[in-house]
Each structure stands twice: as structure tokens, then as C-alpha cells.
Amino acid sequence: MSGNKDKISLEAGDKGAKLAVEGDVAQQTGGAFGDIFSPITEALGTWGDQVRANRQIRAIQTFKVVKEIAVKQGLDAGSIPPPKFLIPTIEAASLEELEDEELSSMWAGLIVSASTYLSPTHHMFRRTLEEFDIRHVEFLKWLAEFDEELGTFDFAKIGNLAGSWNEVFLSTREPLTFSGVDDEEILYEVKSANAPGLKIVGIEVGTSGSPIWHLKDKFHSWQLPDFEEYSSVHVVEHLKLAGLIKEADGQLKFFISGDDPHIAIAKTYYLSPLGIQFLKASSGLQLSENDATSAEKGTTND
């Protein structure tokens, strides 16, 4: 951690912002800030005069990632969102723990996303991200199958959630037939619905009533290991309340030896359209006007 000589200030105006860094911490990022922020003609105020060293470092690291994301995507690193969005976003990002690099990266991505087209959706995502801790990030990265090697999500596959669901759980699908009660065979069939953005977290298997398919007598259950770690601290419930994920029960109908009706009920969680747009924005991708509108309405945009 840097000493008390490290200082960071931000002057903001309607044409841009200018960030000044003094002290040893400035050497960590070189000229990154001069490349990112444009000069201003009229200062509206300063931010960060009294921030502690860790907030200074976190803010600087966030801006460094902003530049990295912009350069990687071939964007103008000098383009930034208006101060009304930029300043509270910087301040919120500076509150993260220094070791939470994934959260810092999401803040940086949000700034980049809002730099060319700022919508009310970005403001909503900023407020959502303020309430996150690292466990929210871990759950979303698991749900959406974050590619650690490439450092991104496969949004093309995530956009096919309905196809993954319908292939296994479509209500009009004819019941399967198994030769016997093989738990592994049944679980394998149900869990084949897993896809980027959609995950099975629990399964109950049992006999079914007739003529309406429903779980009558349960004889097997399975729950995803470690899921309780996230549900017990209300990470899952929080993401649901934020509208980023949704919960659904899928039904797989099958017969044993062609005669006895059985059913498997799969509890699933999947990314909502809003959740997909949130991951795009926090990855630094630009949201078009159509993207923002579809996210606000809760629809997908193929």
C-alpha cells in the first residue's frame, strides 16, 4: 500500500474529465490517465481529496483496466461517459477490496460500455454492481461459463438458452423409456440441459401419477455440490431480485420398462435477458439502443 503522499483528484465538466495523480502510486500506471481522459474547459469540482491510499490505488487500477479493455476492443480510449455516470462509478469502484480484481474489471468494463452509448440501463447496472461482492461474480461466471483462458463469455452460446431448455424439457416432448432405474442414466439425461447461462442445481426423481404427470413418490434426489454456499448467504436470491437470473423447474417424463410412468423435476437457474446485458456491459461491450430497450423490457435481442 502506498503512503500518504499519494493523491488522486478528478475535475469534471460537461465535455470530459481530467484526472491528476501524485506520488509513488502514479508510477504504477505511467501515462494511462493522460491517454484516457480529455481536458475540460470548466471545472465542476474535485473528487477524492481525502480518500485513503487503498481507494486511490483501486481507482487507478480501475482506470488502467479501462484503457486495456478499450484498446483490446479497438475503441477510442479517450472517450468517456458523462460525469453524472463517471464520477459515482469511479467512487464506487474505489471502495472494492484491492484483491478483488474481478470486481474491478467489471467496473472498468461498465465504464467502457457506457463511453459510446450511455443509457438508463447503465445507471441501473452501476447501482446493481455496488451491492456485489466476489461471490456474486463467482456465481455469474459459473452460470455463464466464463472462459478463463480467453477472458470472456461466449455470448453466442448464452443467447441460445431457450434451445438448450426445449431440447430436454419441452412439454410436448414424448416420454423417454429406460430399461431400469439407473440413477446415473437419468441424471445424465437431465443434466444434458446444462449450457452457458443455464444450469441444473437440483433434481428429484420419482414415480408419477396418472394421467397428469407429477412427482408422486420421490425415490432419488441430487443437489449440486457447493450450491448451498451461495444460496445460504442469499447471493442467489439477490441476483433474482436484481432481475439478473431466473428460476424454473423442468420436467423430464419417462417410463421404466415401457410401463411405469416416472418423472424427474430439475431445478434450474438461468440468465435473464437483463442478466445477459449486464454481463455484456460489465465486460466492456457496447449496448446498442435496441440492446438497452430489450434488457429493460426483459426480452432477448437475437
N, C-alpha and C positions, 0 to 999 in steps of 0.2 A: 504494500500500500504506500502511496506517495505521501510526502509530508505536507505541512500546512502552506507551503509556498505555491502549491498547485492551485490554479484558479481557472474557472471557466465562466464565460458570460455570453449571453446571446442578446443581440439587439434585433428587434423585429419591426418590419414595416410592411406596407401593403404590396411592395414589389419584391420582397425577399427577406433574407436574414443574413446576419454576419456573426460568426462565432469566433471568439478570441480565447486562446488558451495560453497560459503562462506556467512556467515551472518545469520540473523534470518530466511530468507526465506528457507534456507536449511532444517530447522526443519519440514517444511510443508510436505516434501516428504520422509524424512528419508533416507534409503539406496536405493531408487529406481534407481538412476543413476548407482550406482555401480553394480546393477544386470543387467542393460540393456546394457551398453557399455563395450566393451572389451578394454584391454590396447593396446598401439601401440608401435611400435619399432622405428618409425621415424616420428617426428612431422613436419607437413607441414605448420602450422600456428595456430592462435587462432582467435576466433570469439566472439564478444560480450564484448570487453573490455570497451566500452563506452556506452553500451545500458542503457536506463533508467530502473527504477525499474519495471515499468509495463511490459516491454518487457522481463525482467528477469523472472518475475512471470509467464507470459504466456508461455514462453519456458519451464519452469519447469513443469507447469501443463500439457502441451502437452506431455512431456516425461512420466509423470505419467500415462496418459491415454494410451500411447503406451504400457507400461507394463501391464496395466489392460486388454487391448484387446488381447495382446499376451497370457497372462495367461488364459484368458477365452477360447481362441481357441486352447489351448494346444500346443502353439508354443514355440520355444526357444526364451526367452526374451533377450538373449544375441546376437541374430543375427540381424544385422542392414544393411541397404543399403550402397553402396559405398559412400564416401564423396562427389563425384560430384553431387549426388542426395540429400544426407542427409543434407549437410550444407545449401544450398539455401532453402530447405524445412523448416528447423528449423528457419532460419531467417525470412521467410515469415510468418510462424505460429506465431512468436513473435510479429508481427505487429497487430494482431487481438485485438479487444477490450476485456477487461478482462471478461465482462459479456457475450460474445458470445461463450458460452461453446459448442454449436453445431458445430460451425466452427472449434474450437479447436479439437473437437473429429474427424472431418473429416480429419484434418491434421494428427492427430495421426494414424488414420486408413490407410491413404495413406503410411505412413512410415512403418507400419506393413506389408501392402500388398507388398511393394517393398523389404522387407527384405529377402525373399527367392528366388524370381524371379523378377529381375528388367528388364523392357522392355522400349522401347521408349514411349510406351503408358503412363507409369507412369510420365515421364518427361512432356508429354503433359497435363496430368491431374493436375500436380503441377502448371503449368502456368495458366490453367483454374481456379483453385481454388484461385489463387492470386487475381483474379478480382471479386470474390464473395463477397457479404455481406449477412446479415442474411435473406434478402428477397429471394435471390436465393435458400437458403436452405429450407425456408418455402414452396416455390412453389414446389420444387422437392419432399419434404416429403409429401405434399398433393397429388401430382400427383401419386406417387408410394405407397401411403397409408402406411406410416411409422407406425409401431406398437409401441406406446409409452410404453406399459406395458412390451413387450419383448425387446424393444430397438433395433429393427432391421426391415428389409424389408423382405417380403415373395417373394424371387426371383423365386420360382417355379411358383407362380401365375403371376408374372410380365412377365415371359417368354412365357405366353400364350396370348399375346396381339392380335395376328392375329385371334385366335379363338374367342375372345370377339368381335372383329370388324366384322368378317364374319357372326357371328350368327345374327347380326342385319342389317348390311349394305351390305351384299354380293349382287353384282349387278344382279346375276341370281335368287335371291330370289323372289318368287311370291308376288305381291302386297297384302297387308292386306286389310281387309274390316271392316269398323267401321259403326255402326248404325247411328251415327250422329257426329256432330262436337263437340267433347268433348276434350277440350284442355288438361285436366289432363290425360285422357286416352292416347292421342297421345304422350304427353311429357313423360309419364311413359314408353311407349314402346321404345322411342328413347333413354332415359337415362338408359335403361337396358344394354346398351353397356358399361357403366362405369365399370372399372375394375382396379386393381392395375397397374399403369403405363399408363392408358388411361382414359381421362376424357372429357366429353362434357362440353363446356364452353358457347355455344350459339346455339339457334335453331330458324329457320324461317320456318313457316308453311303457305301453301297457295295452291291455285288451280294449276293444272299442265296443260301444253299444251299437245297436241296430234299430232302425235303418239310418239314423243320423250319426255320422262319425263324431265321436268324442271320447275322451280318455275316461275309461270306466274303472279298471283295476290296474294301478301302476305296479310294475314289477322291476323297473330299472330306472335309474336317474344318473345324470352326469352333469358336472359343473366345471367350467373352465378353471384350471388352477390359477391362483393369484387374482381372480376377478374380484374376490371379496376385498382385496386390498384397496381397490378403487371404489367399490360400492359402499363400503363401511364408512368411508370418510366423505361420502356424498359427492365425489367427483363426477360420477355418472349422472346423478340426479341434477347436479349443477349444469352439466352440459346439456341435459334435456331441457331444463328450464330456460337456458340461453337459446334454445332452438337449434343447436348445432347437431344434435343427434336425435334419433327417434328409436322407439322400441316397438317390436312386433313379434307375434307368435306365428310361426309357420307350422303347418300340419302336413306330415307325410303319412299317407294312408297305405297300408299293405296287408296282405294275407299271409298266414303261416300255412304252408302245405295246401294252399288254394282254398281253404275253408274258413279258418278263424280270422275275423277282422281285427286288426291291430292298428295302432296309431302312435306316431312319435310327435310330440309337441316340442318345437325348438324355439327357445327364447333368443331373439336376435336383437342386435343394435346396429344401426346403420347411419351413415352421414345424411343429414337432411340437405336439401338444395342450399339452404343458408350456410350449413356447415362446410359444404364444398367450396362456396365462395369465400368463406372465412379462411380456409387453408390456402386458397389461391392468393388472396390478398396478403396474408401473412408470409407467403413465400416470395412476395415481391412482384407477382403477376398483375398486369393491368386489368381492371374491371371495366368493361365497356358499359355504356348506358343500359344496354339490354341485360347484361350480367347483373348489374345492381338492381334493376327493376325485378328480374326474375327471383333474385335472392329475397327481396323484400316481400314478394308475393308468395314465396315458398314453392316455386316451380323450377324445373330444370331448363337449361338452355342448350339444346343439342347443336 
